[in-house]
Amino acid sequence: MSLIAIIVLFVGCFAFMFWPERNPFVQADKTRVDYLRERKEVIYENLRDLNFEFLAGKYPEADYNEQRRALEDEAAQTIAEMESLVARGMKSGRARA
């Protein structure tokens, strides 16, 4: 009798731990605005890393200024495109069934 209880308890714990909370086939539709938002975050992270590495002495000032200018230009283009899409009414993606 105790062996059956142990097996039931084990199966119950296993099912509880590994049972998917949601339908695994449901995914969020990713829009261009979502992509641009993620890209903006990556650019900002790259700028922070570049500043840190420059202050640590890993980059000469000329290379730092060139890379910083390129990243800032890319960030400006990304933000401008995001704002134009939002102004036209495009929103972030939603889950679909």
C-alpha positions as CSV (number, residue, x, y, z in Angstrom):
1,M,0.0,0.0,0.0
2,S,2.8,2.4,0.8
3,L,4.5,1.7,-2.5
4,I,1.4,2.8,-4.4
5,A,1.2,6.0,-2.3
6,I,4.9,6.7,-3.1
7,I,4.3,6.1,-6.8
8,V,1.2,8.4,-6.8
9,L,3.1,11.1,-4.9
10,F,6.1,10.8,-7.3
11,V,3.9,11.0,-10.4
12,G,1.9,13.9,-8.9
13,C,5.1,15.9,-8.0
14,F,6.6,15.1,-11.5
15,A,3.4,16.3,-13.2
16,F,3.2,19.4,-11.1
17,M,6.9,20.4,-11.8
18,F,6.8,19.8,-15.5
19,W,3.2,20.5,-16.6
20,P,3.2,23.5,-19.0
21,E,1.5,26.5,-17.5
22,R,0.3,27.7,-20.9
23,N,-0.2,26.2,-24.3
24,P,3.3,25.8,-25.7
25,F,2.0,26.6,-29.2
26,V,0.8,30.1,-28.4
27,Q,3.3,32.7,-29.3
28,A,3.4,36.4,-29.3
29,D,3.2,38.2,-32.6
30,K,6.3,40.3,-32.8
31,T,5.8,43.6,-34.6
32,R,8.3,46.0,-36.0
33,V,7.9,48.2,-33.0
34,D,8.8,45.3,-30.7
35,Y,11.9,44.5,-32.8
36,L,12.9,48.2,-32.7
37,R,12.4,48.4,-29.0
38,E,14.7,45.4,-28.5
39,R,17.2,46.9,-30.9
40,K,17.2,50.2,-29.0
41,E,18.0,48.4,-25.7
42,V,20.9,46.5,-27.4
43,I,22.3,49.8,-28.8
44,Y,22.1,51.4,-25.3
45,E,23.8,48.4,-23.8
46,N,26.6,48.7,-26.4
47,L,27.0,52.4,-25.6
48,R,27.3,51.6,-21.9
49,D,29.9,48.9,-22.7
50,L,31.8,51.2,-25.0
51,N,32.0,53.9,-22.4
52,F,33.1,51.5,-19.7
53,E,35.8,50.1,-22.0
54,F,37.0,53.5,-23.0
55,L,37.3,54.6,-19.4
56,A,39.2,51.4,-18.7
57,G,41.7,52.4,-21.3
58,K,40.9,49.7,-23.9
59,Y,40.1,52.1,-26.7
60,P,42.0,55.1,-28.1
61,E,40.0,58.3,-28.2
62,A,39.6,58.4,-31.9
63,D,38.2,54.9,-32.1
64,Y,35.9,55.6,-29.2
65,N,34.5,58.7,-30.8
66,E,33.9,57.0,-34.1
67,Q,32.1,54.0,-32.6
68,R,30.1,56.2,-30.2
69,R,29.0,58.4,-33.1
70,A,27.9,55.3,-35.1
71,L,26.0,53.9,-32.2
72,E,24.3,57.2,-31.4
73,D,23.3,57.6,-35.1
74,E,21.9,54.1,-35.1
75,A,20.0,54.8,-31.9
76,A,18.5,58.0,-33.4
77,Q,17.4,56.2,-36.5
78,T,15.8,53.4,-34.5
79,I,14.0,55.8,-32.2
80,A,12.8,57.9,-35.1
81,E,11.4,54.8,-36.9
82,M,9.7,53.7,-33.6
83,E,8.1,57.0,-33.1
84,S,6.8,57.2,-36.7
85,L,5.3,53.7,-36.4
86,V,3.6,54.5,-33.1
87,A,2.3,57.7,-34.5
88,R,0.7,55.7,-37.4
89,G,-1.0,53.5,-34.8
90,M,1.2,50.4,-34.8
91,K,1.3,48.7,-31.4
92,S,3.2,46.0,-29.7
93,G,2.4,42.4,-30.5
94,R,-0.2,40.4,-28.7
95,A,-0.5,36.6,-27.9
96,R,-2.4,34.6,-30.6
97,A,-4.0,31.2,-30.3
